[in-house]
Amino acid sequence: QVQLVESGGGSVQAGGSLRLSCTISSGYTYDTVCVAWFRQDPGQERQAVATFHRGNRRTVYADSVKGRFTLSQDNAFNTVWMDMNNLKPEDSAMYYCAAALQVSGGQCPFAKTPYKYWGQGTRVAVSS
């Protein structure tokens, strides 16, 4: 059983920064694991903002956050952080951490369907 717990959301003014954490309680340390951060506004589709592939350490960002958001992880792969800088009001959303365990090809998907495990979400609010 994989459990994901997010933390670190909050309210900031535009231009500010936040760090989100995703703690992964699992023995799944295979190289086929992908961890991703998604966000969702009310009434909108849940969209990926960044993905991390444990096998090749490749990180991919959505164009909307590229250059502002940065993923990192500890060596034990227990925690994945997302540093969010220069936040904009349009970054306001519920942010979710998700994991997919058997991803072949070395590239993490941006679609939400392959991600079977989800955290409860943490809210980010950015005021102008």
Backbone as JSON, one array per atom type, in Angstrom:
{
  "sequence": "QVQLVESGGGSVQAGGSLRLSCTISSGYTYDTVCVAWFRQDPGQERQAVATFHRGNRRTVYADSVKGRFTLSQDNAFNTVWMDMNNLKPEDSAMYYCAAALQVSGGQCPFAKTPYKYWGQGTRVAVSS",
  "N": [[0.85, -1.18, 0.0], [0.66, 2.1, -0.96], [1.18, 5.22, 0.4], [0.63, 8.67, 0.3], [1.46, 11.83, 1.48], [0.82, 15.17, 1.51], [2.17, 18.41, 2.25], [2.66, 21.85, 3.22], [1.31, 23.81, 1.8], [-0.34, 27.04, 1.48], [-1.02, 30.56, 1.96], [0.06, 33.2, -0.03], [1.49, 36.26, -1.27], [1.55, 37.51, -4.62], [4.53, 36.79, -6.39], [5.77, 35.67, -4.27], [7.01, 32.75, -2.44], [6.68, 29.21, -1.97], [7.11, 26.02, -0.44], [6.29, 22.81, -1.22], [5.73, 19.59, 0.17], [5.97, 16.11, -0.31], [5.44, 13.25, 1.24], [6.32, 9.91, 1.1], [5.05, 6.92, 1.93], [6.06, 3.95, 1.67], [7.27, 0.81, 0.44], [8.07, 0.78, -2.09], [10.54, 1.15, -4.07], [11.33, 0.9, -6.63], [12.85, 1.3, -9.86], [11.03, 2.03, -11.7], [9.23, 3.81, -10.83], [7.2, 6.69, -10.85], [6.76, 9.97, -9.67], [4.53, 12.61, -9.28], [3.42, 16.01, -9.35], [0.27, 17.42, -9.29], [-2.25, 19.86, -10.07], [-5.36, 21.46, -9.29], [-8.1, 23.45, -10.06], [-11.3, 24.49, -8.81], [-13.9, 22.98, -10.62], [-12.33, 22.54, -12.79], [-10.11, 20.52, -14.84], [-7.81, 18.18, -13.41], [-4.44, 18.85, -13.54], [-1.12, 18.05, -14.54], [1.84, 19.42, -13.17], [4.51, 18.92, -12.7], [6.84, 16.25, -13.03], [8.64, 13.37, -11.8], [11.01, 10.92, -12.45], [12.03, 8.03, -10.95], [13.95, 6.18, -11.77], [15.66, 7.25, -13.85], [16.0, 9.74, -12.89], [14.89, 11.9, -14.14], [13.35, 14.99, -14.55], [10.43, 16.7, -15.39], [8.7, 19.57, -16.43], [5.63, 21.4, -16.57], [4.89, 23.82, -19.07], [3.83, 26.14, -18.0], [4.93, 26.45, -15.51], [7.59, 26.2, -15.73], [10.89, 27.08, -14.99], [10.15, 28.39, -12.71], [9.19, 26.6, -10.81], [10.63, 23.93, -8.94], [11.64, 20.6, -8.61], [12.78, 18.36, -6.08], [14.4, 15.71, -4.26], [14.88, 13.45, -1.51], [17.67, 11.26, -0.77], [16.82, 8.76, -0.03], [14.45, 8.57, -1.21], [12.1, 9.13, 0.14], [10.82, 11.5, 0.41], [9.54, 14.01, -1.67], [10.07, 17.19, -2.83], [8.6, 20.28, -3.86], [9.63, 23.25, -4.89], [8.29, 26.38, -5.17], [8.53, 29.29, -6.82], [8.32, 32.85, -7.4], [5.51, 33.1, -7.47], [2.26, 33.2, -8.97], [-1.05, 34.63, -9.25], [-2.57, 32.87, -10.8], [-1.5, 30.43, -10.17], [-2.84, 29.54, -8.02], [-4.48, 26.91, -6.48], [-5.63, 23.57, -5.66], [-3.17, 21.38, -4.74], [-1.82, 18.26, -5.59], [-0.03, 15.33, -4.78], [1.14, 12.5, -6.54], [1.55, 9.03, -7.39], [2.92, 6.67, -9.66], [3.54, 3.31, -10.26], [4.61, 1.46, -12.11], [6.07, 2.38, -14.57], [7.03, 2.31, -17.77], [9.64, 2.88, -20.23], [10.91, 5.15, -19.33], [9.93, 7.72, -19.14], [7.88, 9.9, -17.43], [4.36, 10.01, -17.31], [2.15, 12.75, -18.18], [-0.51, 12.65, -18.09], [-3.27, 11.94, -15.91], [-4.32, 9.43, -15.48], [-2.54, 7.1, -15.31], [-1.57, 7.33, -12.73], [-2.02, 5.85, -9.78], [-2.05, 6.25, -7.1], [-2.72, 8.68, -4.69], [-2.27, 11.72, -2.85], [-3.91, 13.64, -0.24], [-4.07, 16.26, -0.88], [-3.07, 19.73, -0.92], [-3.66, 23.11, -0.27], [-2.96, 25.96, -2.23], [-2.84, 29.39, -2.26], [-2.63, 32.34, -3.99], [-2.35, 35.71, -3.83], [-3.01, 38.79, -5.53]],
  "CA": [[0.0, 0.0, 0.0], [1.41, 3.34, -1.07], [0.49, 6.38, 0.97], [1.27, 9.94, -0.01], [0.97, 12.9, 2.34], [1.35, 16.48, 1.13], [2.14, 19.5, 3.22], [3.38, 23.03, 2.78], [0.5, 24.81, 1.14], [-0.64, 28.23, 2.25], [-1.39, 31.78, 1.25], [1.17, 34.13, -0.25], [1.26, 37.29, -2.26], [2.22, 37.28, -5.91], [5.96, 36.96, -6.29], [6.27, 34.93, -3.12], [7.45, 31.37, -2.61], [6.23, 28.16, -1.08], [7.68, 24.7, -0.67], [5.39, 21.69, -0.96], [6.4, 18.33, 0.45], [5.21, 14.88, -0.52], [6.08, 12.15, 1.95], [5.88, 8.66, 0.5], [5.15, 5.79, 2.87], [5.96, 2.77, 0.83], [8.51, 0.09, 0.18], [8.25, 0.72, -3.54], [11.69, 1.96, -4.48], [11.73, 0.44, -7.95], [13.25, 2.33, -10.81], [9.93, 2.35, -12.62], [8.28, 4.68, -10.12], [7.09, 8.12, -11.15], [6.04, 10.83, -8.73], [4.13, 13.82, -9.99], [2.56, 17.01, -8.7], [-0.85, 17.9, -10.09], [-3.04, 20.9, -9.42], [-6.73, 21.49, -9.77], [-9.01, 24.51, -9.66], [-12.68, 24.0, -8.81], [-14.54, 22.94, -11.92], [-11.34, 22.33, -13.83], [-9.42, 19.23, -14.85], [-6.57, 18.09, -12.67], [-3.37, 18.91, -14.52], [0.22, 17.85, -14.01], [2.76, 20.55, -13.26], [5.89, 18.44, -12.7], [6.99, 14.81, -12.81], [9.99, 12.9, -11.49], [11.18, 9.49, -12.68], [13.03, 7.58, -10.0], [15.01, 5.42, -12.41], [16.63, 8.09, -14.56], [16.05, 11.05, -12.2], [14.47, 12.94, -15.06], [12.27, 15.85, -14.08], [9.79, 17.43, -16.49], [7.8, 20.6, -15.92], [4.69, 22.02, -17.48], [5.38, 25.12, -19.56], [3.3, 27.21, -17.17], [5.71, 26.58, -14.27], [9.01, 26.02, -16.05], [11.72, 28.19, -14.55], [9.67, 28.91, -11.42], [9.01, 25.47, -9.89], [11.76, 22.99, -8.97], [11.49, 19.38, -7.83], [13.96, 17.73, -5.5], [14.02, 14.56, -3.45], [15.96, 12.96, -0.66], [18.32, 10.08, -1.34], [16.04, 7.56, 0.29], [13.2, 8.65, -1.96], [10.96, 9.18, 1.03], [10.19, 12.8, 0.29], [9.74, 14.8, -2.89], [9.69, 18.58, -2.59], [8.44, 21.17, -5.01], [9.84, 24.65, -4.56], [7.52, 27.23, -6.08], [9.0, 30.66, -6.71], [7.65, 33.83, -8.25], [4.14, 32.61, -7.61], [1.29, 34.07, -9.63], [-2.42, 34.28, -8.84], [-3.06, 31.71, -11.56], [-0.98, 29.21, -9.55], [-3.73, 29.15, -6.94], [-5.16, 25.65, -6.77], [-5.32, 22.46, -4.77], [-2.03, 20.65, -5.28], [-1.81, 16.85, -5.22], [1.09, 14.47, -5.11], [0.64, 11.24, -7.05], [2.6, 8.07, -7.73], [2.67, 5.56, -10.57], [4.59, 2.37, -9.86], [5.16, 0.64, -13.2], [6.13, 3.23, -15.75], [8.1, 1.87, -18.67], [10.06, 3.86, -21.2], [11.76, 6.18, -18.75], [9.33, 9.05, -19.14], [6.67, 9.92, -16.63], [3.22, 10.6, -18.03], [1.49, 13.94, -17.66], [-1.91, 12.3, -17.89], [-3.51, 11.52, -14.53], [-4.82, 8.06, -15.39], [-1.58, 6.09, -14.83], [-1.22, 7.54, -11.33], [-3.02, 5.13, -9.01], [-1.97, 6.63, -5.7], [-2.85, 10.13, -4.56], [-2.39, 12.3, -1.53], [-5.18, 14.31, 0.04], [-4.01, 17.6, -1.44], [-2.75, 20.88, -0.08], [-4.13, 24.28, -1.01], [-2.09, 27.11, -2.45], [-3.59, 30.59, -2.64], [-1.73, 33.44, -4.31], [-3.12, 36.94, -4.01], [-2.34, 39.79, -6.37]],
  "C": [[0.89, 1.24, 0.0], [0.59, 4.47, -0.5], [1.31, 7.63, 0.7], [0.64, 11.02, 0.87], [1.64, 14.2, 1.92], [1.29, 17.44, 2.31], [2.83, 20.71, 2.6], [2.57, 24.07, 2.05], [0.24, 26.01, 2.05], [-1.02, 29.38, 1.36], [-0.19, 32.71, 1.16], [0.73, 35.2, -1.23], [2.01, 36.94, -3.53], [3.7, 37.64, -5.79], [6.6, 36.2, -5.15], [6.62, 33.5, -3.47], [6.81, 30.46, -1.59], [6.99, 26.89, -1.42], [6.64, 23.65, -0.27], [6.21, 20.43, -0.74], [5.44, 17.18, 0.2], [5.99, 13.76, 0.15], [5.47, 10.85, 1.48], [6.13, 7.52, 1.49], [4.97, 4.51, 2.09], [7.3, 2.07, 0.74], [8.82, 0.03, -1.29], [9.37, 1.68, -3.95], [12.18, 1.52, -5.85], [12.06, 1.6, -8.86], [12.15, 2.69, -11.79], [8.91, 3.28, -11.99], [8.37, 6.11, -10.62], [6.31, 8.8, -10.03], [5.74, 12.14, -9.44], [3.35, 14.74, -9.05], [1.52, 17.45, -9.73], [-1.48, 19.07, -9.35], [-4.41, 20.96, -10.08], [-7.47, 22.68, -9.18], [-10.41, 23.92, -9.61], [-13.29, 24.06, -10.2], [-13.6, 22.71, -13.08], [-10.75, 20.93, -13.74], [-8.16, 19.3, -14.01], [-5.43, 17.98, -13.68], [-2.02, 18.74, -13.85], [1.05, 19.12, -14.16], [4.22, 20.1, -13.28], [5.9, 16.94, -12.41], [8.44, 14.45, -12.56], [10.03, 11.39, -11.67], [12.33, 8.99, -11.8], [14.2, 6.87, -10.68], [16.07, 6.3, -13.05], [16.74, 9.49, -13.98], [15.61, 12.2, -13.09], [13.28, 13.68, -14.47], [11.73, 16.64, -15.26], [8.76, 18.37, -15.88], [6.82, 21.04, -17.0], [5.23, 23.4, -17.87], [4.98, 26.26, -18.62], [4.13, 27.44, -15.9], [7.2, 26.48, -14.51], [9.79, 27.28, -15.68], [11.31, 28.78, -13.22], [9.55, 27.8, -10.38], [10.2, 24.52, -10.06], [11.46, 21.8, -8.06], [12.84, 18.94, -7.27], [13.48, 16.58, -4.63], [15.2, 14.15, -2.59], [16.49, 11.65, -1.23], [17.55, 8.8, -1.1], [14.73, 7.52, -0.44], [12.0, 8.54, -1.04], [10.17, 10.47, 0.89], [10.55, 13.45, -1.04], [9.23, 16.21, -2.57], [9.46, 19.31, -3.91], [8.56, 22.6, -4.51], [9.16, 25.51, -5.61], [7.92, 28.68, -5.82], [8.25, 31.56, -7.68], [6.21, 33.42, -8.52], [3.21, 33.67, -8.19], [-0.11, 33.7, -9.15], [-2.96, 33.06, -9.57], [-2.47, 30.39, -11.08], [-1.87, 28.73, -8.41], [-4.51, 27.91, -7.33], [-4.96, 24.71, -5.6], [-4.22, 21.66, -5.45], [-2.01, 19.23, -4.7], [-0.51, 16.19, -5.64], [0.53, 13.11, -5.53], [1.8, 10.33, -7.43], [2.07, 7.02, -8.7], [3.84, 4.6, -10.43], [5.26, 1.64, -11.01], [5.14, 1.44, -14.48], [7.31, 2.8, -16.59], [8.49, 3.0, -19.61], [10.85, 5.02, -20.65], [11.19, 7.58, -18.75], [8.01, 9.02, -18.39], [5.53, 10.59, -17.39], [2.73, 11.87, -17.37], [-0.01, 13.7, -17.48], [-2.1, 11.75, -16.49], [-3.86, 10.05, -14.4], [-3.79, 7.05, -14.87], [-1.24, 6.21, -13.34], [-2.34, 6.95, -10.47], [-3.06, 5.56, -7.54], [-1.88, 8.14, -5.58], [-2.83, 10.53, -3.1], [-3.71, 13.04, -1.4], [-5.22, 15.73, -0.49], [-3.66, 18.65, -0.41], [-3.04, 22.14, -0.9], [-3.07, 25.37, -1.05], [-2.95, 28.27, -2.92], [-2.6, 31.74, -2.81], [-2.56, 34.68, -4.6], [-2.31, 37.96, -4.79], [-2.07, 41.05, -5.59]]
}
